[in-house]
Amino acid sequence: IVTKSQTIENISKVVQNGYKRLGENYVDEATKKIEFFNDDSIEWHFIGKIQSNKIKKIVKSFSWVQTVSSVKHAKLLHKACLETSKTVNVCIQVNIDNEPTKSGILLEDVDDFIENILVFDRLVIRGLMAIPSKINALKENINSYKILKSEYDRLQHKYKSLNTLSIGMSNDYKLAIDNGSNMVRIGSLIFGERK
């Protein structure tokens, strides 16, 4: 469940109903919530754009980072993990539709990227994360979803730690699940549109 911009009261309701995987986009906003709940049973996922100057805070607060797409950031995450004796789960963010406004690496660069970050043993590579284009989602064009699933299946045979395909948000979660996603990031469908 994506809890960005949600109040403590709203988040408390979903936690009380047993939802313990929460995603946040903004480090400073998330840190206050994480400190408030102070609950090790909640699995906090960082799903926002990584900024180098926030990496120590990300490692301190989150157990998952779903938006890794640069070796530089992977190296800094690893360094912060070493300093805090922590291990962090990561997903490689793929820019599946090659959109200039989105972060992520191109699909053809995934193998090289993984090989380059395997040396960072404090990062556990758990899978792929992507945000297919809204136009494709609206048209129910499943091509990008199928390509991602195929790539995920291939990588699973190569890397034992891979078990996560994080695709799908409030606008396309059904399409994503129908095409192999096993982790969706839903916020507005649960909490209503953000103000």
N, C-alpha and C positions, 0 to 999 in steps of 0.2 A: 504494500500500500504506500503510495506516494503522499507524504505528509507535509511537503513544502507549503509554507504560508498558512498552515493550519494552526489553530489555537491548541494549547495544552488540553483544554476541555474536550475538543473534538478528537484529539489523538488518544486521550484517556478512554474514550468510548470504544474505539476500535481495539485498543489493548485489552480492555476488560472483556471484549468479545473473543479474545484468543488470537488476535492477529499480532504476530511478533516479528514480522519482517517488514521494516519500515525504511522507505527511501527518502533521502533529502538531497536537494540541489545546492544549497548554500551553506557553507561551513559554519559561519558565525551564528546563523539562525539555528542550525542543527545542534551546535554545541550546547546552547542553552537548554534545548529540549532534552538532549541526552543526559545532561547533568541533572535536570529536574526529575526524570524518570529513574535514573541511577539503577537500572534493572539489567542484569547480565543475561536474562533470558530473552531480551529484545535484540534482534540482529539488525544492526543499522547498516544500510547500504548507501554509499555515496554515489549519486547518479548525475552529478553536475559536471560542469567544465572544470578541469583541474587547473589550479594556478600554483606555480612553483612556491610562492610565499605562504601558501596555506597547507602545504603537504604535511608538515609536522602535526598540525591540528587534525588533518584528515586521519592520519595514522593513529593518533591518540583516541579519536572518537569512534571510528568506524571499523567494522570487521570485514567489509567488502568495499571495493572500489570498482565500479562497473564501467568506468570511462577511460581506461588506459589506452593511449594511442601514440605515445611518444617514449622513446628509449630514455630520454632525459628525465621524464617524470617517473618512469619505472625505477631508474637508478636512485632518484631522490626518495621515492617511497621505500625502497629497500634500505637505504641509509637510515631513514627515520625508524624503520622497523628494528634495525640492529640496535639503535640507541635506546629503544624501549623494550627490547627482548620480545618483540611481537611478530606474529605472522599475519599477513593480510591476504584475503581471497581477491583475485582480480579477474575482470572480464576484459577482453580486448574489444574496444569499440571500433566497429566497421562502418564506414560510410558507404553503405550498399548501393545507393543510387547516385553516388559521386556528386552530391550536392555541395556547391561552394560555401553555403552558409552553415554547414554541419561539420562537426569534428569527426574524427575517426580516420582509420587507415583504409586504403583500397583493398578489396578482397584479394587481389593478386599479390599483395605485400604481407599477408597474414603469416605465412610460413617463415619468411625471413625475420619478421618482427618477433615471433615467438622464440625462434632460435636465439635472437639477440638478447632476449630478457630471461631466458632459462637460467643464466648464471646468477640471477638474483634469487637466491634460495629462500628468502623470507617472503617472496610473493608466490602464492599458489595460483597457477593459471587454471581458472574454473570454467571458462567458456567464452562465448562471443555475445556481444551486446550490439544492437543496432536500432536505428529509428528509420524505418522505411518512409519514403516520401508520402506526405498526406494525400497527394494527388493519386498515387497508386492505391492507397488505402481506400479513398473515396470511390475509385473505379473498381475496387476489389480485384486489382491486378496482383495476382499472387506470385508473379515471377521472382521478385526480390526475396520473398519469404522462402520459396522453394530452393533458391540458390543458397541462401543462408543455411537452411536445414541440411542440404547436401554437403556443404563445407564443414558444418558442425559434425556430421556423421563421419566424414573423412578424418577430421582432426581427432575425434574420439578414439579412433583406432591407433593413432600415433602418440597421443599423450594421455596417460592414465588419469590424470587429475581432472580432465574435462568432463563436466556433467551438466553444464548450464547453457541454455540458449535463451537469452533474455531479449525477447522481442515482444512488442505489443503494449499499447497504452489504451486509454479510455476509448479512443476513436477506432482502434483496429485490433483489440485483444482477441476477438473471435477468429478473425482472419489469421492472426499469429498462432493461436492455439491449434487451429485446424491444420496449420502447416509446421507443426513440430515445436513451437515454443513451449518451454517448461518453466518459464518465469515471466510474468507480465508486470508492468509498472502502472498501476491504476490509482488515480487520485480523484479527479473530478466526478467520475461515475459514483464514487462512494460519498464524497463530501459535498458535491454540488460544484458548480462553476466557481472558480476563484474570483474574489472581488477585486 
